[in-house]
Amino acid sequence: MSTTTVRAPRAGGSATRSPRTPGRLLGKHPLGIAFSLPYAVYLAVVFAYPLGLAVWISVHRYFFAAPGAKVDRPFVGLSNYATVLADPQVRKAFLNVGEFLVINVPLTVVLSLLIASALNKAVRGRAFLRVAYYVPYVTASVALVAVWLFLFNEGGLVNKLLGPLAPDPSWLTSSALAMPIIAVFVTWKQLGFFILIYLAALQNVPKEMYDSAAVDGAGSVQSFRYVTVPATRPATALVVILSIITGANLFTEPYLLTNGGGPDGASASPVLIMYQRGIEQGRPDVAAAIGVLLVIGVLVLALVSRRVTEGNQ
């Protein structure tokens, strides 16, 4: 009969502990940590370090200098943030991106879910339609901007078709219409990516749920409302968050479609103002402050959207 040796506690009353082994430090699944480590390093280098550097720049009087040159960059506290908040162009840019998100996010969710539900059914040419919706997403923005300029400029195809009903000033030169047109353009361009997200979610919805709804007398509209929408709510939360993040980083479209945020800053975005202040005007400290405020705003919107989607479950 085997005996077990019990080690007596030390003089302090605490039992001796065996030294920590690598297995205990790495947890039960060290292989998973090994696989995730490269992405963790990538996040630290590409996201965490630049964000920390931006915060540091935003609280200093920072300016560009020649490589190797030693210059004084004094600590200024929240002075750059005060400058940003007092700038009417910056405030207008944040309002513009808010208008963009109000149009873009609901339009993206509704259209992508409806189209994905249609493509999920056995329709003729389904593979072709999936590719056709995805092509704008992988096409260079410059090429697509050229197409939309051809359609919506003052002498474009849309105005010719509308004739006397065409707006004056035209779509991209109107303070009221420039940002909505950009929001519609971005929605159309990125729709294919979000359709794929919903298609993946719809593949996981059991067919028996639709069969049960049909037995209970539900039509296609009722099945969509009471089966498809609740079953794809996690995908909807992801689509909303990704739409907010991409919309907050709006730069290429107003820069190209409206010649840098025109007319009179009606389509300027915070990222575009960051470029103008940091690169064109040589104030990277002010640009960094705008970026930090933008990150905080995106985090708040993401948390609110998550609470809303989880609250409806």
N, C-alpha and C positions, 0 to 999 in steps of 0.2 A: 504494500500500500504506500503510495507516494505521499510525501509530506511537502508542505508549502512553507517556505521560509519567509517570515514577515520581518521587514526591516524596521527597527525601532526608530521613533522620531528623534530628531536632534534636540540639543539642549534648549533651543528656543521654542519647542513645542510643535514645530512644523516638520512634516515628513519630507524625506529626501525625494527629489524629483529627478527622473532620468533626463539626461541631456536631450535637447530638441534635435530630432533627426531631420534631414531634408524632406522626408515624406510628410512630417507634421507641418513643416513650414509651408509647403506647397499645397497642402490639403489632400483631399481624397482623389482628386483628378488632376494630377500635375501635367498630364498630356494636354488637357484643355487650356491650362495656363500657357503652355509652350506655344500652342497654336494661336492664342489670342495676343501674345506678347508683341508680335510685329505690328499688329493694328494699334495696340496701345502706344507703342513707340511712335507710330505714324500720327496718332491723335496728339500726342505730346509735342511733337516737332511742328506739325502743320497748324494746330489749333491752339493748344494751351500756351506755348511759348509766344506766338504772335499776339495773343490776347493779353498776356501779362506784359509784354513789351509795349503794347498800345496803352495800357493803363499807366505804365511808368512815363511814357512820353506825354500823356495827357495832363500830368501834374508837374511838368517841367517846361521851361522855355526852351523848346527844342527847335533846331533848324539844321538843315543839311550842311555838311562840310566835306572837304576833300578827304579821301581815304588816308588814315594815319594822322590826320590833324587833330590836335588836342584843343578843344574849345570848351568854354564854360557853358553849362546848361543848368541854370539855377532852378531850384524848386519853387514853384509858384502856387502850389495848392490847387484850389478849385477855380483859379482865375480863368483858365481856358474854358471851363464849363460855363462860367458866367458870360464869357464872350459869346459862346455858342447860343445860349438861351436868349441873349439879347439881340441876336441877329434875326431880322425878319425873314430873310431868305431861308435860313435853316428851319425856322418854325413852319414856313410855308411848305418846305420840302417834306417835313414829317406829316403835315396835313395831306399833301398830295399822295404819299404812299398809303396813308389811311384810306383815302378815297379809292386808290387802286385795289387794296385788299377787300374793301366792301363789295366791289364789283367782281374781282377775280376769284376769290375763294368760293362764294356760293355758286358762281357759274361753273367753276371747275368741278365741284362736287356733284352738282346735278347732271351736267352733261356727261361726265365720265362714267357715272353710275348708270345712266340711261343707255348710253352707247354700249357699255360693257354688258349690260343685261341683254341687249339685242344681239350682240355678237356671241354671247354664250349659248344662244339657241342654235339649232341646226338650220341655218339659213344658207342659201346658195352664195358662193363666193366669200365665205367667212374668212378664210385665210388671207385672201386679197385685201379685204376690208381692214383686217387687223394690221397688215403691213402699211396700208395707205394712211391709216390714222397715226402710225408711229413715225412715218417718214419726216414730217415737219420737226419732230423732236430731235432727230439726229442730223438735220440739215443746218448748215451754218446760218447764224442769225443775220449776217450781212446779206446773204442771198435772199432770205425771206423778207428782210426790210425793203429790199429793192422791189419786190413784188407788191408789198403793201403801199409803198410810195406810188407805184404805178396805179394802184386802185384808188387811193384816198387823197392824192394831192389835188391841187385846185383844178387842174385840167384832167384829172384821172377818170378812169372808166366808170366809177360809181357816180361821180357828178354828172357825167354825160348821160348815164341812164336815168338819173333823177331829173335832169333838165332844170326847170324852174323851181323844183322842190329841193334842190341842193342847198346845203347851209352856206351862209355868207356871214363871216369868213368861213373858209373851208374847214374840213375835219381836223387836220393837224395844225392849223393856224388859229383855231378857236380856243380861247381860254376854258370854255366849258366842255369842249368835246375832245381835246387832245388827250387827257388822261384816260377817259373811258375807252377811246380807240386803242390806246396802248394796252389797257387791261384786257380788251377783247383779243388783241393780237397775241399777248402772252398766253392767254387761255387756250387759244387755237394751237399755238406752237407746242405747248406742253401737254396737251390733252392725251396724246398717245401714251405717254409714260404713266399717267394716272389710270388710264383704261386698263393697262396691264396689271396694275395693282388690284383693281376691282375684279378683273378676270381671274386672277389667282385666288381672291377671296370667294368668288362665286363657285369655284371648283370644289370648295370645302363645304358648301351648303348641301345637306343630304336631299336627294330627290324625293324622299318620303315626305318631307315637309311640304313640298308643293303638291304631292298627291293627296295628303291629308287636307290641305286647304281646298283642293278641287272637290273632294268628297263633301266638304262642308258647304259647298256652293260658292266658293270664292272665285271671282273672275281674274283676269290677268292684272287688272289694276289693284284689286284687293290682295292678290298674291304678292305683288311687288311691294305694297305698303306694309303688309303684316308679316311677310316672310323675308323678302330680299333686303329691305332696309334694315331691320333689326339684325339679321345674320351678318351683314357687312359693316356693322357699326365700328368694329376695330379698324377695318380698312379705311373707313371714313375719318376716324381720328387721325390716322397716319397721313391721309391726303390733306387734311386741314393743316396739320403742322408743317408738312413739306411745302404747301402753298404759301403759308405765312413766311417761312424762311426764304424761299425763292423770291417772293414778292418784296420782302424787305431789302434784298440785295439787287433790286432793279437798277440797272445802269445802261446796258447796251441799247435797249429800245428807245428810251428818251434821248440818249446821246445821238442816235442815228436818225430816228424818225422826226424829231423836233429840233434838230440842230443844237443840242445841248440843253434841253429843258425848257424851250420856249413853248408858247409865247409868254414873255415876261415871267418866266419861272413857273408857269402853270403846270408843267409836266416834269419839273426837276425832282429828283429823288435824293434822299440823304447820301447815298453812295456817290451820286454824281456831284453833290456839293463837296463831299470829302475829296474827290479827285480835283475839283477846282481849287479848293483851299490848300490842299496838301501839295499838289504837283504844280499847278499853274501859278499859284500865289505864294508858294514857299512857306506855308504855315502847317507843317505836319503835326504840331502839337494841337492846334485847333481841329484838324481833321481827325486825329486820334480821339479827341473828346466826343466828336460827333459819332464816331464808331462805337465807343463805349456806351453812349446813350442808346444807340440803335440796338446793340446787343441786349441791353436791359429791357428795352421795349419788346423785342422779339421773345425773350424769355417770359415776360409777363403775359403776352398774348398766347404763347404756347401753353402755359399753365392754365390760363382761363379756358382755352378751347378744350384742353384735356378734362378739366372739371365739368364742363358742359356736356361733353360726349359721355363721360362716365356717369354723370348724374342722370342721364336719360336711359341708362341700362336697367 
